[in-house]
Amino acid sequence: NFHNYLSKTSSGTMKERMIAACKNIDNDDFIKKHKECGSTAAIVLIKDNTACCIHIGNSRILFEKNGEIDFVTNDHVPNRMDEYIRIEDSGGVIFNERVSGFLSVSRAFGDYVLDSQKKIIIAEPEYQEIQLTDQHKFLMLATKGLWRVMTNEDAILLLRTRKSRLHDMNSFAKLFGSLAITRGSQDNITVMLIDLSS
C-alpha cells in the first residue's frame, strides 16, 4: 500500500516523499509484470491540520468548506491542454481524446503495454496542500465512475442537503455510489467520504 512506499522515502519534504513513493510504485516489479494493468489514484494525508494531496489520472479529491467547493483536483486527461502538449512533446499520439486512441487518462500507474518507457503515460502526481479550518466539513475521494454522471457542484449540493440525515459516512458514500449506478454509470465507482468536523 502507499504508506509502505512512503515510509521508505524518509528524507525530503512531504511533496518530495509522496512523488517519490508514486515513482517507486510505478517501478514495482509486480506492476511491470502485469503490463496490461493500470490504475489512477487520489491520496490525502492529514497531519496537524494540513492535508497533503496527490492525484494521478481521473480519480478526484474534493474538499467542502462552508457548503461550497474549497478545492478540487483537475483530472489528468489527454484533452487538458497542458497534458495534450506534454504528450505530444513526448512523442505520443492523441486520437479520439485518448492516448494512442485507447487510454482515457494521461497519467496512471502501470499501463506499460501502451508505454513501455513510461514517457507518455507518467505516474507523476500533482501535489497540493490544503490548510484545514473549522469550516471544512467533508473530504471526498472518488473514481471516474462517479464523476461521469455527477458534477462537483452536484456532489456539494448532495452533501449539503443530506448531511443532517446521514451521519454515517459509509452510508453516505453508498448513497453516492447508488446514485451513480442509477444515472447509468458503468465505470469503476469508488467513493470515500471523510467527516472533517469530527
PyMOL commands that set and color helices and strands:
alter all, ss='L'
color gray80, all
select helices_A, chain A and resi 2-7+14-26+29-33+81-89+144-147+152-162+169-182
alter helices_A, ss='H'
color red, helices_A
select strands_A, chain A and resi 38-39+41-47+50-56+60-65+68-72+94-95+98-99+109-110+126-131+136-142+191-195
alter strands_A, ss='S'
color yellow, strands_A
deselect
rebuild
show_as cartoon
